[in-house]
Amino acid sequence: MADPPALPAPRAEGRGEPGRPGRARRQGVSWARLARDGRVLLGAARERLAGWRAPGPAPVHLPEPEERAVYRILTFALRAGAVLLSAGAGTVDVERTILALTAACGLPGCEADVTFTSLTASYRRGDDVEPVTTLVVVRDRTVNFAKLAALAELRRDLVQGRIDPETAMARLGAIERLSVRRGRVVVLGWAGMAAAFTVLLGGQALAAAVGFVSTGVVFVVNRRLARAGVPDFFLSVSGAAVATAFAVALAALHAPAVPAFVVAGGIMVLVPGFKLVASAQDALTGFPISGTARGLEVLLIATGIATGVSMVIYAGRSAGMSLHLGSIPEFSLLYFPVQVLAAAVAAALYGVATSVPRRFLLWSASTGALGWAIFLALGRSGVSLVVASAVAAIAVGLASQLLAGWHGTHPFLFVVPGIMPLVPGLTIYHGMLSLVEGQRDAAGILVEALAIGLAIAAGVTLGSLLVQPLERPRPN
């Protein structure tokens, strides 16, 4: 940078000595010129100082209307995540959905935090301004797989650019208003599933019929209690007690049916299969807090089921009734197709009861048949129940993830119905009966039931993780 100009020396003129300015000329110096030259020097100094200071990045600020748009997008994504969380989806699935929706709406780089009861999302607008952050709390937890299917389709359409964010927000409002199936269809779904499970375990026609009626009663009673605000633990106690009471009545009448099959079929509708899978998925995918919270919820429900069963068994045993398992028939090769068909029917009816869309019911039935067929084949080969359940669950997880990728929907629509035939209802009943009777092997049987449940959940999660790197989008 050029140096500032120097002040010129005044000329020596007048009547004084040579080389010295005269008095008259000294008095004629222009003060305006001196001020102008001072301003020039000051400006040059400022330019030098500015050159020594490295310029920083200009702060980025969003205008006020755009800030409101950011808030709308974050709220939209969190509402979608709340639909998944309330339906029992895993934490990793909820987090990925939130980030995918915000990125598709033009907000890449958002942060999301998902807990068991709340969801938070944040977007950084700049280095020197506060971020836009919002929170959604989940209070309602209703099994509605129709919402999962519709939300998976919305996410796919938005990410692939088939719809714009405004259309996606409108569709989300319609999804949130989707209600579960109601009326006789749901009652018949739950009751029919219990009857199919009774056949699955080896029960005859009478036991299946009693299981059908008892489960219908359990559903009606628990629905009224739930409307009154009764917690899930006490719903599990009442449902298990009602199902066991029907089995005790069979024993009192000396009916030609095994009471254990009635109880095992009845408590299947109370087992939180989707919560068990989500708990294991959270624990295995790096969300230990959410996994622990879900696991505690599953444990409370299982404890409620065990409490209800043991109470009625104790009352029946005190009255002198025989509630032993009896002889469980050996499954011949000719009976194998009947078993697989019963598993398919049970899985399909579970899908009916949980509002799985009709176009997916056949595929849900196929995963149930696949898992039970593998379980039976391994059981006849002498494999332990825990290992057989784990291998069957891995196959269900693999098949469900492939079906979900092909149909562009949520894997829970196939996973949860597929694992329901594998749930150890008969083992739970046997353990509770042994506990009431004071047998030494009661704790071992209950631990085996717990190990089977964990093996099922871990197997499903492993099967889903194995197939994810191989997924390809469905051709248009």
C-alpha positions, 0 to 999 in steps of 0.5 A: 500500500502506498505511503500517505503523501508528505506535507510540502515545505513552505516556500521562503519568501519575503523580507527575512533571511534567505531560506527562512520564511517570512513572518507574513508567509507564516501567518498565511498557512492554510488551516483547512489544508492541514485538516485535510492532510490530517484526514488523509493520514488518518485514513491511511492508518485505518487501511493499514490496520484493516489489512493486518486483521483477517476477515471472519465469516459473515454470520448467517441469519435466517429471515423471520418467515424462513425461521417459521418454515424451519419450525414447521418442518421440525414439527412435521418430522417429530410428529411423524416420529411420534407416530412410529414411537407410539406404534412400538417402532425401534428408536433407531427407526424413529431417529432415521425417519426424522432425519430423512424427512427433515433432509427431504424438506431442505434442512440437512444436518439436523440433530434428533434425540429420541427417548422412550416418551419424547422426541427433540429436533434441532437445526443450527442457523449460524455460529452466533445465533440460537438454533431452532429447537422443538419437542414432542411428547408421546403419551398414547401408545396404541398398536396400529400397524396401518399408521406404520404402513402409511407413514412408510409410504409417505417417507418413501414418496417424500424422499424420492421427490414424488410429493412436496413438503406441503403435501406430505404435511397434509398426508401426515395429518390424515395418517394421525387420524387413522383409527384402529379396526373396531367392532366385531372384526377385531374381537373375532381376530383376537379370539380366532388367533387364540383358537389357532394357537390352541391348535398350534400347541396340540389342543383339540376342537373343544380346547380351541372353542373354549380358547376362542370364547375366553379370549373374546371375554378377555378383550371385552373386559380389558377394553372397558378397563382401558377406557377407565384408565387402568394401567397395562400391568393390571390389564395383564393381570385381569386378562390372564386371570380370566383366561385361566378361569376358563381353564379351571372351569374345564377342569371342574367339569372334567371336560376332555380337554387339556386346560393348559392349552386354553390358558396358553392360547388365551395369554398369547393375546396379552404378550407384547410381541412388538415391544419385546422386539423393539426393546431388543433392537434398541439394546443391540443398536446403541440405545441402551436407555430406551432399550432398558425402558422398553424392557422394563415395560415388557417385564411389567406386562409379563409379571402381570400375566404371571400374576394373573395365571398364578392367582387362579391356579392357586385357587384351583389347586386349593379346590382340588382341581387338576391343572397339569399339562397332561400328555402333549401329543407328538407331531407326526409328519402328517400333522406337520401341514396342519401345524404350519397352516394353524401358524399362518392363520394365527399370524394373519388373524393377529394382523387383522386385530392390529390393523395391518392393511389387507394387502399385506395380510397374506405376507404376514401369514407367510412369515408366521408359517415360515417361522413355525415350520423351521421351529418344528423341523429343528425341534424334531431334530433334537435342537433345544427350544431356545436355539430353535426359536432363535433360528426361526426368529432370524428367518422371520427377520430376514424374510420380513426385511426383504418383504418390507423393502420390496413393498416399501413398507415397515417391517413390523407388519411382517415381523410381529405376526411372524414371531407370535407363534413362537412366543412360549405361552405353554412354557410360561404356564408350565412355569407358573404351575410349577411355582404354585405347586412348589416344585424345584424346577419352577425357576428353571422353567421360567428362566427358559421362557425368558431365554426363549423370549430374548432369543426371539427378539435378538434373532429378529433383530439380527435377521433384519440387520443381516439383510439391510446391506443387501436391500435394493429399491424396488423397481418402478 
